[in-house]
């Protein structure tokens, strides 16, 4: 199961997220995207949990909870939409290598 976690503090670390979500079960992976220019977190993350059965409990417990001075948003992560434009390359072609 993959969860989207939004409205995070820019000071948050992967370890912070792992610690919070570990209270609800085994954390498989935490992805914390960073800004290319500044290197700081972008304010959201994806947390993959080992068991899908914990999803509703986690969302009910953490969505809207105040953490690190922010009101956290937690919901099911949606699959990535591959139909979006590829970033100015015409939208129909995807770079596969260099």
KEKE-3310 file (N, C-alpha, C; in steps of 0.2 Angstrom, whole numbers, plus 5000, padded with zeros to 4 digits):
npx = (5004:5003:5005:5000:5008:5005:5008:5019:5032:5046:5057:5057:5062:5067:5069:5061:5048:5048:5048:5036:5026:5029:5023:5011:5014:5024:5036:5039:5045:5051:5048:5054:5053:5064:5068:5075:5084:5086:5088:5080:5067:5051:5039:5030:5027:5029:5024:5026:5018:5019:5008:4992:4980:4981:4979:4967:4966:4978:4976:4964:4969:4980:4978:4975:4981:4991:5008:5025:5022:5013:4998:4996:4992:4985:4982:4977:4989:4988:4989:5003:5000:5003:5000:5002:5011:5028:5036:5039:5044:5036:5027:5023:5034:5046:5061:5073:5086:5103)
npy = (4994:5011:5027:5044:5058:5074:5092:5094:5099:5108:5104:5091:5074:5058:5048:5054:5052:5038:5035:5040:5033:5020:5017:5012:5000:4990:4999:4999:5008:5025:5039:5054:5067:5080:5097:5101:5112:5118:5108:5105:5097:5094:5096:5085:5068:5050:5035:5019:5005:4989:4981:4981:4982:4991:5003:5011:5014:5021:5032:5038:5041:5050:5059:5076:5078:5088:5091:5094:5108:5109:5105:5089:5080:5065:5052:5039:5035:5039:5030:5035:5046:5042:5049:5062:5076:5075:5085:5097:5091:5088:5079:5067:5058:5049:5051:5038:5035:5040)
npz = (5000:4996:5002:5001:5008:5013:5014:5022:5034:5029:5035:5037:5038:5030:5040:5051:5045:5044:5057:5063:5055:5057:5069:5066:5059:5048:5039:5022:5013:5011:5001:4998:4990:4983:4980:4965:4963:4976:4985:4996:5005:4996:5002:5002:5003:4999:5007:5009:5015:5023:5024:5017:5025:5035:5030:5031:5045:5047:5039:5045:5057:5055:5045:5044:5056:5067:5065:5067:5066:5056:5047:5043:5028:5023:5012:5001:4989:4972:4957:4946:4933:4917:4905:4905:4899:4893:4897:4889:4877:4867:4871:4866:4866:4875:4884:4884:4887:4887)
capx = (5000:5006:5001:5003:5008:5006:5008:5024:5037:5052:5063:5056:5067:5064:5069:5055:5042:5048:5047:5029:5022:5031:5019:5006:5016:5031:5037:5043:5049:5048:5051:5054:5055:5067:5068:5082:5088:5088:5089:5076:5060:5046:5033:5026:5031:5025:5026:5024:5018:5020:5001:4986:4975:4982:4978:4961:4968:4983:4973:4960:4973:4985:4975:4973:4985:4997:5015:5030:5019:5009:4992:4997:4987:4987:4977:4979:4992:4985:4994:5005:4997:5008:4997:5004:5016:5034:5040:5042:5047:5031:5022:5022:5040:5049:5068:5074:5093:5107)
capy = (5000:5017:5033:5051:5062:5081:5098:5093:5104:5107:5101:5084:5069:5051:5045:5057:5049:5031:5034:5041:5028:5013:5016:5008:4994:4989:5003:4996:5013:5032:5043:5061:5071:5086:5102:5101:5118:5120:5101:5104:5093:5098:5097:5080:5061:5044:5030:5012:5001:4982:4978:4985:4982:4996:5009:5015:5016:5026:5039:5041:5043:5055:5065:5082:5079:5093:5088:5099:5114:5109:5100:5084:5077:5058:5048:5034:5037:5037:5029:5040:5047:5043:5052:5069:5078:5074:5091:5101:5087:5086:5076:5060:5054:5048:5049:5032:5035:5045)
capz = (5000:4996:5005:4999:5014:5010:5019:5027:5035:5024:5039:5039:5035:5029:5047:5054:5043:5046:5065:5064:5052:5060:5075:5063:5055:5045:5033:5017:5009:5011:4996:5000:4984:4985:4975:4961:4964:4983:4988:5002:5003:4992:5006:5002:5003:4998:5012:5007:5021:5021:5024:5015:5030:5040:5027:5034:5051:5046:5036:5050:5063:5054:5041:5048:5063:5067:5066:5065:5065:5050:5047:5039:5024:5022:5009:4997:4983:4966:4952:4942:4926:4912:4899:4905:4894:4895:4899:4883:4872:4862:4875:4864:4866:4882:4884:4888:4889:4884)
cpx = (5004:5002:5004:5002:5010:5006:5013:5029:5043:5058:5062:5061:5064:5064:5063:5049:5042:5046:5039:5025:5024:5027:5013:5007:5022:5031:5041:5048:5046:5052:5049:5057:5058:5067:5075:5087:5091:5090:5085:5070:5055:5039:5028:5030:5026:5028:5022:5024:5017:5013:4996:4981:4976:4980:4973:4963:4973:4980:4968:4964:4978:4983:4973:4977:4990:5003:5020:5028:5015:5003:4993:4991:4989:4981:4981:4983:4989:4991:4996:5002:5002:5006:4999:5010:5023:5039:5043:5045:5042:5025:5021:5028:5043:5056:5069:5081:5097:5112)
cpy = (5006:5023:5039:5055:5069:5086:5097:5099:5103:5105:5094:5079:5062:5047:5048:5053:5042:5030:5035:5035:5021:5012:5012:5002:4995:4994:5000:5002:5020:5035:5050:5065:5078:5090:5101:5106:5119:5113:5100:5100:5097:5099:5091:5073:5056:5039:5024:5008:4993:4979:4983:4986:4988:5003:5014:5018:5022:5033:5042:5044:5049:5060:5070:5083:5084:5089:5092:5105:5115:5104:5095:5082:5070:5055:5043:5037:5035:5035:5035:5040:5048:5046:5060:5070:5077:5080:5095:5097:5085:5082:5069:5056:5055:5047:5043:5031:5040:5042)
cpz = (5000:4998:5003:5006:5012:5016:5024:5028:5030:5028:5040:5035:5034:5036:5051:5052:5045:5053:5066:5061:5054:5066:5072:5059:5052:5039:5028:5014:5010:5005:4998:4995:4986:4979:4971:4963:4971:4987:4994:5000:5000:4996:5006:5002:5001:5003:5010:5013:5018:5020:5022:5020:5035:5037:5030:5041:5051:5044:5041:5056:5061:5049:5045:5055:5062:5069:5063:5063:5059:5051:5042:5035:5022:5018:5004:4991:4977:4961:4948:4935:4921:4906:4899:4900:4897:4896:4894:4877:4867:4865:4872:4864:4873:4881:4887:4890:4886:4879)
residu = (UNK:UNK:UNK:UNK:UNK:UNK:UNK:UNK:UNK:UNK:UNK:UNK:UNK:UNK:UNK:UNK:UNK:UNK:UNK:UNK:UNK:UNK:UNK:UNK:UNK:UNK:UNK:UNK:UNK:UNK:UNK:UNK:UNK:UNK:UNK:UNK:UNK:UNK:UNK:UNK:UNK:UNK:UNK:UNK:UNK:UNK:UNK:UNK:UNK:UNK:UNK:UNK:UNK:UNK:UNK:UNK:UNK:UNK:UNK:UNK:UNK:UNK:UNK:UNK:UNK:UNK:UNK:UNK:UNK:UNK:UNK:UNK:UNK:UNK:UNK:UNK:UNK:UNK:UNK:UNK:UNK:UNK:UNK:UNK:UNK:UNK:UNK:UNK:UNK:UNK:UNK:UNK:UNK:UNK:UNK:UNK:UNK:UNK)
# end
